[in-house]
Amino acid sequence: MALSPPSSPATPALRTKLPAVGTTIFTVMSALAAETGAVNLGQGFPDFDCDPALVEAVAAAMRAGANQYPPMAGVPALREAVAGKIEAMHGRRYDPGTEITITAGATQAILTAILAVVRPGDEVIVLEPCYDSYVPNIELAGGTVVRVPLTPGSFRPDFGRIAAALTPRTRALIVNTPHNPGATVWTREEMLRLEALLAPTETLLISDEVYEHMAFDREHESASRFPGLAARAFVVSSFGKTFHVTGWKVGYVAAPPALTTEFRKVHQFNVFTVNTPMQHGLAAYLRDPAPYRGLPGFYRAKRDLFRDGIARTRLRLLPGEGTYFQCVDISDVTDLDEAAFCQWLTRERGVAAIPLSAFYGDGFDQRVVRFCFAKKDETLHTALDRLRRL
């Protein structure tokens, strides 16, 4: 006897792995900015084009037939270029064959590192406020998130609190410098304190350095510069941030051979590899260090333009040492909380920002919002004209 299909098919029930995750604040604010015609200083992406020479390098690779799978770990020429860049800038030589892996952006790199080393029951320390992928990544790996706040307002590390959070179950610590959203840059002294703090432990370090070329008032101190950190670190960076091509989603990880081996075991089964022509194009483009060596000056000029404009408003400037973000204190402008103010600012003044509370697990509200100044100068002038009316 033939069975009839059900008249109203139902999707099987499931239990979400990420019950606290919904639509991100970045998506919400960008959609609101588009709906209202506001200047979008919320989501962190440039509104200007990359160097035409980089586009041509990718196009040349396509024309040359570089359109099939590359090696799983990345195109050798690009891995060699990355190793050369790190050595020239930070003095540590990574082996391109065993210590450099090309990734589908920094977000995939961080997820892959966490999946490679974190097991159920392991603890991972995050320093809040932090990038919104860290916590879901840890939860997907079955780890336990341990939140340690940076000092409110200055966003500097509190080593007493970090030390107190370290336990025998701590598998990893995630550090981000230059820091999104706080726009601070860790000092050499702070990196040395971190090196000493982790030395007697088995804690791994995931060093998120995607804004490495956007340090303005002091030099970026990569974890790769410090032997005690480099020996335990996945150092993560992003070509998308460096070369104004965030939609390309190409990054890399540098790590010791033992860590790279485990990283690649996961990498090969979540993306396997990264698009070929862009890897070849980036390898060719990296032959000239001028574009990334000139990046601090390029963004310093935008930072100074934006900070000078904000200084003429009732918003209070917070640190602006690195990244292409600027946080401001809104206490003198409004009694609204951060999220409500960002909604109001977008609708009523035509400028979109991000509430800093979105970067905290408990929604900690310190009356601070974040702007992105990776925009054309005319875009920034338009936004500043509107903010002066606050």
HELIX and SHEET records of a PDB file:
HELIX    1   1 ILE A   25  THR A   36  1                                  12    
HELIX    2   2 PRO A   52  ARG A   63  1                                  12    
HELIX    3   3 PRO A   76  HIS A   90  1                                  15    
HELIX    4   4 GLY A  105  VAL A  117  1                                  13    
HELIX    5   5 TYR A  134  LEU A  140  1                                   7    
HELIX    6   6 PHE A  159  ALA A  165  1                                   7    
HELIX    7   7 ARG A  188  LEU A  198  1                                  11    
HELIX    8   8 ALA A  223  ARG A  225  5                                   3    
HELIX    9   9 PRO A  227  ALA A  230  1                                   4    
HELIX   10  10 PHE A  239  THR A  242  1                                   4    
HELIX   11  11 THR A  246  TRP A  248  5                                   3    
HELIX   12  12 PRO A  257  ASN A  270  1                                  14    
HELIX   13  13 THR A  276  TYR A  285  1                                  10    
HELIX   14  14 ALA A  290  ARG A  293  1                                   4    
HELIX   15  15 LEU A  295  ILE A  310  1                                  16    
HELIX   16  16 GLU A  338  TRP A  344  1                                   7    
HELIX   17  17 LEU A  345  ARG A  349  3                                   5    
HELIX   18  18 LEU A  356  PHE A  359  5                                   4    
HELIX   19  19 ASP A  377  LEU A  387  1                                  11    
SHEET    1   A 2 VAL A  39  ASN A  40  0                                        
SHEET    2   A 2 VAL A 351  ALA A 352  1                                        
SHEET    1   B 7 ILE A 100  THR A 103  0                                        
SHEET    2   B 7 GLY A 251  ALA A 254 -1                                        
SHEET    3   B 7 ALA A 233  SER A 238 -1                                        
SHEET    4   B 7 LEU A 204  ASP A 208  1                                        
SHEET    5   B 7 THR A 170  ASN A 176  1                                        
SHEET    6   B 7 GLU A 123  GLU A 128  1                                        
SHEET    7   B 7 THR A 144  PRO A 149  1                                        
SHEET    1   C 4 ARG A 316  LEU A 317  0                                        
SHEET    2   C 4 PHE A 325  ASP A 329 -1                                        
SHEET    3   C 4 VAL A 368  CYS A 372 -1                                        
SHEET    4   C 4 ILE A 354  PRO A 355 -1                                        
END                                                                             
